[in-house]
Amino acid sequence: QQNVQLNADFEDIDSLLEGLMEMDPIINQQKQGQQQKIQQLEAELRRSRLREMEEKRQREEEEARARQMEKERLERMKIENERKSAEEAEKKKLSDLEAIRERKRKMREMSLDEVLKLQKEKKKGSP
């Protein structure tokens, strides 16, 4: 009876081993599938990081271009303001010169008495 029991135990062990042997390719296949999935995810992660780095680089370049354009715009405005100021100063200078010329012309046309009278009025007006 012990032999029968041992034979039954061996048969059970054999069938378990056969089941394990049959499971081995399935387990290996699952492992390979998992490894492939891991590799795919790692590759996807690398691509994602590269894409993020490229997007960041592009943003930084765009920001640098925008800063440069603003700097150039401000420089153009400064130059334009300086030009306008110079033009205004030149116009004022010309206007002042024209006013002086006009006074001189009027004085030449005045008689000596009128000139003396005007000078007296100016002296009275000045403290």
C-alpha positions as CSV (number, residue, x, y, z in Angstrom):
1,Q,0.0,0.0,0.0
2,Q,2.9,2.3,0.6
3,N,4.2,1.6,-2.9
4,V,0.8,2.5,-4.3
5,Q,0.8,5.7,-2.3
6,L,4.3,6.5,-3.4
7,N,3.4,5.8,-7.0
8,A,0.4,8.1,-6.6
9,D,2.6,10.8,-5.0
10,F,5.1,10.4,-7.9
11,E,2.3,10.7,-10.4
12,D,1.1,13.8,-8.7
13,I,4.6,15.2,-8.7
14,D,5.0,14.3,-12.4
15,S,1.7,16.0,-13.3
16,L,2.7,19.1,-11.3
17,L,6.1,19.2,-13.0
18,E,4.4,18.8,-16.4
19,G,2.0,21.6,-15.5
20,L,4.9,23.7,-14.5
21,M,6.7,22.8,-17.7
22,E,3.7,23.8,-19.6
23,M,3.4,27.1,-17.7
24,D,7.1,27.9,-18.2
25,P,6.7,29.1,-21.8
26,I,3.6,31.1,-20.8
27,I,5.5,32.7,-17.9
28,N,8.4,33.5,-20.2
29,Q,6.1,34.9,-22.8
30,Q,4.5,37.1,-20.1
31,K,7.9,38.2,-18.9
32,Q,9.0,39.1,-22.4
33,G,5.7,41.0,-22.9
34,Q,6.3,42.9,-19.7
35,Q,9.9,43.7,-20.6
36,Q,8.8,44.9,-24.0
37,K,6.1,47.1,-22.3
38,I,8.8,48.5,-20.0
39,Q,11.1,49.2,-22.9
40,Q,8.3,50.9,-24.8
41,L,7.4,53.0,-21.7
42,E,11.1,54.0,-21.2
43,A,11.4,54.9,-24.9
44,E,8.2,56.9,-24.7
45,L,9.5,58.7,-21.5
46,R,12.7,59.6,-23.3
47,R,10.8,60.9,-26.3
48,S,8.6,62.9,-23.9
49,R,11.6,64.4,-22.1
50,L,13.3,65.3,-25.4
51,R,10.1,66.9,-26.6
52,E,9.8,68.9,-23.4
53,M,13.4,70.0,-23.6
54,E,12.9,71.1,-27.2
55,E,9.7,73.0,-26.3
56,K,11.5,74.7,-23.5
57,R,14.4,75.6,-25.8
58,Q,12.0,77.1,-28.3
59,R,10.2,79.1,-25.6
60,E,13.4,80.5,-24.4
61,E,14.5,81.4,-27.9
62,E,11.1,83.1,-28.5
63,E,11.4,85.0,-25.3
64,A,14.9,86.1,-26.1
65,R,13.7,87.3,-29.6
66,A,10.8,89.1,-27.9
67,R,13.2,90.8,-25.5
68,Q,15.6,91.8,-28.3
69,M,12.7,93.2,-30.4
70,E,11.5,95.2,-27.4
71,K,15.0,96.5,-26.8
72,E,15.3,97.5,-30.5
73,R,11.9,99.2,-30.4
74,L,12.8,101.2,-27.3
75,E,16.1,102.2,-28.9
76,R,14.2,103.3,-32.1
77,M,11.8,105.3,-29.9
78,K,14.7,106.9,-28.0
79,I,16.4,107.9,-31.3
80,E,13.1,109.2,-32.7
81,N,12.6,111.3,-29.5
82,E,16.1,112.7,-29.7
83,R,15.5,113.6,-33.4
84,K,12.2,115.3,-32.6
85,S,13.9,117.2,-29.7
86,A,16.7,118.3,-32.0
87,E,14.1,119.4,-34.6
88,E,12.2,121.4,-32.0
89,A,15.3,123.0,-30.7
90,E,16.3,123.9,-34.3
91,K,12.8,125.3,-35.0
92,K,13.0,127.4,-31.8
93,K,16.4,128.7,-32.7
94,L,15.2,129.7,-36.1
95,S,12.1,131.3,-34.7
96,D,14.2,133.3,-32.2
97,L,16.5,134.4,-35.0
98,E,13.6,135.4,-37.1
99,A,12.2,137.4,-34.2
100,I,15.5,139.2,-33.7
101,R,15.7,140.0,-37.5
102,E,12.2,141.3,-37.4
103,R,13.0,143.6,-34.4
104,K,16.1,144.9,-36.1
105,R,14.1,145.6,-39.3
106,K,11.5,147.5,-37.4
107,M,14.1,149.5,-35.6
108,R,15.7,150.4,-38.9
109,E,12.4,151.7,-40.1
110,M,11.7,153.7,-37.0
111,S,12.9,157.2,-36.6
112,L,15.5,158.1,-34.0
113,D,12.9,159.7,-31.7
114,E,10.8,156.5,-31.8
115,V,13.8,154.4,-30.9
116,L,14.7,156.6,-28.0
117,K,11.1,156.5,-26.8
118,L,11.1,152.7,-27.0
119,Q,14.3,152.5,-25.0
120,K,12.9,154.8,-22.3
121,E,9.8,152.6,-22.0
122,K,12.0,149.5,-21.7
123,K,14.0,151.1,-19.0
124,K,10.8,152.1,-17.1
125,G,9.5,148.6,-17.4
126,S,12.7,147.0,-16.0
127,P,13.1,147.3,-12.3
